[in-house]
Amino acid sequence: MKYNYNLESAQLPNLEELSGSRILVTGATGLIGGCLVDLLCAQSKENGYKIYAGCRSKARYYDRFGERKGLYYVNMDVVEPLTTDIQFQYIVHAASGANPTIYAKDPVGVMKSNIYGVVNLLDYGRTHGMKRFLYISSGEVYGEGSGNVFKESDSGYVDSMSPRSCYPSAKRAAETLCASYAAEYGVDVCVARPCHVYGPHFTEKDNRVYAQFIRNVLRDEDIVMKSSGQQYRSWCYVVDCARALLYILLKGKSGEAYNVADKNSNITIRELAEMIANIGQKKVIVDVPNEIEKRGYNPVQNSIFDVSKLQSLGFRIEGTMEEKMRETINEEKGRKVK
């Protein structure tokens, strides 16, 4: 596969510490997990590690990655215990349903995959020589917040009796499980809290707004927005997110959580729609959402992240969101959009 979203030249921490290691990435065909696998593959020749891509579908694995030296498929569903005996020195747990439609249709499955997944992987890792576990959480753990910028020490309101809370509540519980395993068993864990992430290679089932907007443009349609678009969000390009994960994996402090965001990519949903529409030379149309769509919506109006803690590890982001969105759309033009 040709890496055509600048993975070989990406600014990274020193990866020598990974030399000779086996690295398991769960959720490897998802947006973030897939990009992390791509990034590790692009650097593997110089650093001498093996990458194991954990996912449920072998067909999807080969469709996403093909055959690559130093990359191995691991058939797994994180809800079930691992059936291999491989010793993974590093486990990056990126498997999680991040589709608003799933939150409405299968909230039980969302909670099980998040909570059981962490338990199964931590139990496996602590009995198979794991050095560090990195859990990919979510900024949704902050709840509704106060309207101020989210710092890692913040914790806002989540309605525990709303089925839509299946995602933030499960992510909160999973983070506490990580902290509990660290306290009780001495497991070395770090937590990453990505903001809203965008980039190429999103799946056909990805129903997040940026993916819907890009599909509209690539189908030669106007962009259909299902709200007034006033929600204010932090965004991050998936390659920058994957780079941040490596900084946290290698330089983060054990037992700590780190926000992942691009401080220069804070915009409203309306501005996001207009940006993508402008790139695709289309219009923005507001439509009424159906009941299932409404039930999956994130109720938080302002979700802006403080990234000073991540920056203290030496992490920096260059380039504009518009440049990276253009790159995303150009990459997707060569793929079949469903």
C-alpha positions as CSV (number, residue, x, y, z in Angstrom):
1,M,0.0,0.0,0.0
2,K,1.2,3.5,-0.8
3,Y,1.1,5.8,2.2
4,N,-0.3,8.9,0.7
5,Y,-1.2,10.9,3.8
6,N,2.3,11.8,4.8
7,L,3.0,9.0,7.3
8,E,6.7,8.5,6.6
9,S,7.6,12.1,7.3
10,A,5.3,12.5,10.3
11,Q,6.9,14.1,13.4
12,L,7.1,11.3,16.0
13,P,8.8,10.5,19.3
14,N,11.8,8.3,19.3
15,L,10.5,4.8,18.5
16,E,13.7,2.9,19.5
17,E,12.0,1.8,22.7
18,L,9.6,-0.3,20.6
19,S,12.5,-2.2,19.0
20,G,12.0,-6.0,19.3
21,S,8.5,-5.5,20.7
22,R,5.2,-7.0,19.7
23,I,2.5,-4.3,19.5
24,L,-1.2,-5.2,19.5
25,V,-3.7,-2.6,18.2
26,T,-7.3,-3.5,18.7
27,G,-10.0,-2.0,16.5
28,A,-7.4,-2.0,13.8
29,T,-9.8,-1.5,10.9
30,G,-11.4,1.5,12.6
31,L,-10.5,5.1,11.8
32,I,-8.0,5.7,14.6
33,G,-6.8,2.1,15.0
34,G,-6.2,1.8,11.3
35,C,-4.2,5.0,11.0
36,L,-2.1,4.0,14.0
37,V,-1.3,0.7,12.2
38,D,-0.5,2.5,9.0
39,L,1.8,4.9,10.9
40,L,3.6,2.0,12.7
41,C,4.0,0.1,9.5
42,A,5.5,3.2,7.8
43,Q,8.2,3.4,10.5
44,S,8.7,-0.4,11.2
45,K,11.8,-0.9,9.0
46,E,13.9,1.5,11.0
47,N,12.6,0.3,14.4
48,G,12.3,-3.4,14.2
49,Y,9.0,-4.2,15.9
50,K,6.1,-6.4,15.0
51,I,2.5,-5.1,14.7
52,Y,-0.6,-7.2,15.4
53,A,-3.9,-5.9,14.0
54,G,-6.8,-7.1,16.1
55,C,-10.2,-7.1,14.5
56,R,-13.2,-9.4,13.9
57,S,-13.2,-9.7,10.1
58,K,-10.3,-11.1,8.2
59,A,-11.8,-9.9,4.9
60,R,-12.0,-6.4,6.3
61,Y,-8.4,-6.6,7.5
62,Y,-7.1,-7.6,4.0
63,D,-9.3,-5.0,2.4
64,R,-7.8,-2.3,4.7
65,F,-4.2,-3.4,4.9
66,G,-3.4,-6.1,2.3
67,E,-0.2,-8.0,2.8
68,R,2.5,-6.1,4.7
69,K,5.8,-7.3,6.1
70,G,5.8,-7.1,9.9
71,L,2.0,-6.8,10.2
72,Y,0.0,-9.8,11.4
73,Y,-3.8,-10.4,11.7
74,V,-5.3,-11.4,15.0
75,N,-8.9,-12.6,14.9
76,M,-10.6,-11.2,18.0
77,D,-13.7,-9.7,19.4
78,V,-12.8,-7.8,22.6
79,V,-16.0,-8.9,24.3
80,E,-14.5,-12.4,24.5
81,P,-11.2,-13.4,26.1
82,L,-8.2,-13.6,23.8
83,T,-7.5,-17.1,22.5
84,T,-3.8,-16.6,21.5
85,D,-0.7,-17.0,23.6
86,I,1.4,-14.3,22.0
87,Q,3.2,-12.0,24.5
88,F,2.4,-8.4,23.5
89,Q,4.7,-5.9,25.2
90,Y,2.4,-3.0,24.2
91,I,-1.4,-3.1,23.8
92,V,-3.3,-0.1,22.3
93,H,-7.0,-0.6,22.8
94,A,-8.8,1.3,20.1
95,A,-11.8,-1.0,19.6
96,S,-15.0,0.8,20.4
97,G,-18.3,1.5,18.6
98,A,-18.1,5.2,17.8
99,N,-21.2,5.4,15.6
100,P,-24.2,7.4,16.9
101,T,-26.6,5.1,15.3
102,I,-25.3,2.2,17.4
103,Y,-25.8,4.2,20.5
104,A,-29.5,4.3,19.7
105,K,-29.9,0.8,18.4
106,D,-27.5,-1.3,20.5
107,P,-26.7,0.6,23.8
108,V,-26.1,-2.7,25.6
109,G,-23.6,-3.9,23.0
110,V,-21.8,-0.5,23.3
111,M,-21.4,-0.9,27.0
112,K,-20.3,-4.5,26.8
113,S,-17.7,-3.9,24.2
114,N,-16.2,-1.0,26.2
115,I,-16.2,-2.6,29.6
116,Y,-15.6,-6.3,28.8
117,G,-12.9,-5.3,26.3
118,V,-10.8,-3.5,28.9
119,V,-11.2,-6.3,31.4
120,N,-10.2,-9.0,28.8
121,L,-7.2,-7.2,27.5
122,L,-5.9,-6.1,30.9
123,D,-6.3,-9.6,32.3
124,Y,-4.4,-11.0,29.3
125,G,-1.7,-8.4,29.3
126,R,-0.9,-8.6,33.0
127,T,-0.4,-12.4,32.6
128,H,1.6,-12.3,29.3
129,G,4.4,-9.8,29.9
130,M,2.8,-6.6,28.9
131,K,4.9,-3.4,29.5
132,R,2.2,-0.8,28.9
133,F,-1.5,-0.6,28.1
134,L,-2.9,2.5,26.3
135,Y,-6.6,2.9,26.4
136,I,-8.3,5.1,23.7
137,S,-11.1,6.7,25.6
138,S,-13.2,9.7,24.5
139,G,-13.8,13.3,25.3
140,E,-17.4,12.3,26.0
141,V,-16.3,11.3,29.5
142,Y,-16.4,15.0,30.3
143,G,-20.2,15.0,30.1
144,E,-22.0,18.2,29.5
145,G,-19.4,20.4,31.2
146,S,-19.8,24.0,32.2
147,G,-19.0,25.5,28.8
148,N,-15.4,26.0,29.7
149,V,-12.4,24.3,28.0
150,F,-12.0,20.7,29.2
151,K,-9.0,19.8,31.2
152,E,-8.1,16.3,32.2
153,S,-9.1,16.9,35.8
154,D,-12.7,17.9,34.8
155,S,-15.8,15.8,35.1
156,G,-19.2,17.0,34.0
157,Y,-22.8,15.7,34.2
158,V,-23.9,12.6,32.3
159,D,-27.5,11.4,32.6
160,S,-27.0,7.8,33.8
161,M,-30.7,6.9,32.9
162,S,-30.4,7.9,29.3
163,P,-29.6,5.1,26.9
164,R,-27.5,7.6,24.9
165,S,-25.2,7.7,27.9
166,C,-24.1,4.1,27.1
167,Y,-21.0,5.5,25.4
168,P,-19.8,8.1,27.9
169,S,-20.7,6.0,30.9
170,A,-18.9,3.0,29.5
171,K,-15.9,5.0,28.7
172,R,-15.8,6.4,32.2
173,A,-16.2,3.0,33.7
174,A,-13.4,1.7,31.4
175,E,-11.1,4.5,32.5
176,T,-11.8,3.6,36.2
177,L,-11.0,-0.1,35.4
178,C,-7.7,1.0,34.0
179,A,-6.9,3.0,37.2
180,S,-8.1,0.0,39.3
181,Y,-5.9,-2.5,37.5
182,A,-3.0,-0.1,38.0
183,A,-3.7,0.2,41.7
184,E,-4.5,-3.4,42.4
185,Y,-2.1,-5.3,40.0
186,G,0.5,-2.6,39.2
187,V,-0.3,-2.6,35.5
188,D,1.3,0.3,33.6
189,V,-1.6,2.1,31.9
190,C,-2.2,5.4,30.1
191,V,-5.4,6.9,28.8
192,A,-5.9,9.0,25.7
193,R,-9.0,11.1,25.3
194,P,-9.4,12.1,21.6
195,C,-11.8,14.9,20.6
196,H,-13.8,14.5,17.3
197,V,-11.4,12.9,14.8
198,Y,-11.6,13.1,11.0
199,G,-9.6,11.6,8.2
200,P,-9.6,9.1,5.3
201,H,-10.5,5.4,5.5
202,F,-13.6,5.8,7.6
203,T,-15.9,2.8,7.2
204,E,-19.1,2.6,5.3
205,K,-21.0,2.4,8.6
206,D,-19.4,5.5,10.1
207,N,-22.3,7.8,10.7
208,R,-20.5,10.7,12.3
209,V,-21.1,14.1,10.8
210,Y,-17.9,14.7,8.9
211,A,-18.2,11.2,7.2
212,Q,-21.8,12.0,6.2
213,F,-20.8,15.4,4.8
214,I,-17.9,13.9,2.8
215,R,-20.1,11.2,1.4
216,N,-22.6,13.9,0.3
217,V,-19.8,15.8,-1.6
218,L,-18.3,12.6,-3.2
219,R,-21.8,11.6,-4.4
220,D,-22.2,15.0,-6.0
221,E,-24.9,16.0,-3.5
222,D,-25.4,19.1,-1.4
223,I,-24.5,18.6,2.3
224,V,-27.5,17.7,4.5
225,M,-27.1,19.0,8.0
226,K,-29.5,17.5,10.6
227,S,-29.4,20.4,13.1
228,S,-28.7,24.1,13.2
229,G,-25.0,23.2,13.6
230,Q,-24.2,25.5,16.6
231,Q,-22.4,22.8,18.6
232,Y,-18.8,23.9,19.1
233,R,-16.2,21.1,18.9
234,S,-12.5,20.4,19.0
235,W,-11.3,18.4,16.0
236,C,-8.2,16.5,15.1
237,Y,-6.9,15.0,11.9
238,V,-6.5,11.2,12.3
239,V,-2.8,11.3,11.5
240,D,-2.2,13.9,14.2
241,C,-4.3,11.8,16.6
242,A,-2.2,8.6,15.8
243,R,1.0,10.6,16.3
244,A,-0.3,11.8,19.7
245,L,-1.1,8.2,20.7
246,L,2.6,7.3,20.2
247,Y,3.7,10.2,22.3
248,I,1.4,9.1,25.1
249,L,2.4,5.5,24.7
250,L,6.1,6.2,24.9
251,K,6.3,9.4,27.0
252,G,3.1,9.6,29.0
253,K,3.1,9.2,32.7
254,S,1.6,6.0,34.0
255,G,-1.9,6.4,35.4
256,E,-2.5,9.6,33.6
257,A,-5.0,10.7,31.0
258,Y,-4.2,13.0,28.1
259,N,-6.5,15.1,25.9
260,V,-5.9,14.7,22.1
261,A,-7.0,17.7,20.0
262,D,-5.7,20.3,17.6
263,K,-6.1,23.7,19.3
264,N,-6.3,25.4,15.9
265,S,-9.3,23.2,14.8
266,N,-12.1,24.4,17.1
267,I,-15.2,25.0,14.9
268,T,-19.0,24.6,14.9
269,I,-20.7,21.8,13.1
270,R,-22.1,24.5,10.7
271,E,-18.6,25.7,10.0
272,L,-17.5,22.2,9.4
273,A,-20.3,21.7,6.9
274,E,-19.5,24.9,5.1
275,M,-15.8,24.0,4.9
276,I,-16.5,20.6,3.3
277,A,-19.2,22.2,1.0
278,N,-16.7,24.8,-0.1
279,I,-14.1,22.2,-0.9
280,G,-16.6,20.2,-2.9
281,Q,-18.4,23.3,-4.4
282,K,-21.7,22.3,-2.9
283,K,-24.4,23.9,-0.7
284,V,-25.5,23.2,2.9
285,I,-29.1,22.2,3.5
286,V,-30.7,21.8,6.9
287,D,-33.0,18.7,7.2
288,V,-35.1,17.4,10.1
289,P,-33.5,14.4,11.9
290,N,-35.6,11.2,12.4
291,E,-36.1,9.7,15.9
292,I,-33.2,7.2,15.7
293,E,-30.9,10.0,14.6
294,K,-32.0,12.2,17.5
295,R,-31.5,9.5,20.1
296,G,-27.9,9.1,19.0
297,Y,-26.9,12.8,19.2
298,N,-24.3,14.0,21.6
299,P,-26.1,16.5,23.9
300,V,-23.0,18.5,24.7
301,Q,-23.0,22.0,23.1
302,N,-19.4,23.0,23.8
303,S,-16.6,20.4,23.7
304,I,-13.3,22.2,23.5
305,F,-10.1,20.5,24.8
306,D,-7.1,21.9,26.7
307,V,-4.0,20.2,25.2
308,S,-1.2,21.7,27.3
309,K,-0.6,18.4,29.0
310,L,-0.1,16.6,25.7
311,Q,2.1,19.4,24.5
312,S,4.3,19.0,27.6
313,L,5.3,15.6,26.1
314,G,6.8,17.5,23.1
315,F,3.8,16.9,20.8
316,R,3.1,19.6,18.1
317,I,0.7,19.9,15.2
318,E,1.3,21.8,12.0
319,G,-0.9,22.7,9.1
320,T,-4.6,23.8,8.9
321,M,-7.8,21.9,9.2
322,E,-8.9,23.0,5.7
323,E,-5.6,21.6,4.2
324,K,-6.1,18.3,6.0
325,M,-9.8,18.1,5.1
326,R,-8.9,18.6,1.5
327,E,-6.4,15.8,1.8
328,T,-9.1,13.6,3.4
329,I,-11.5,14.2,0.6
330,N,-8.9,13.6,-2.1
331,E,-7.9,10.3,-0.4
332,E,-11.5,9.2,-0.3
333,K,-12.1,10.0,-4.0
334,G,-10.2,6.8,-4.9
335,R,-12.3,4.6,-2.7
336,K,-15.9,3.4,-3.2
337,V,-18.2,5.5,-1.1
338,K,-21.4,3.8,0.1
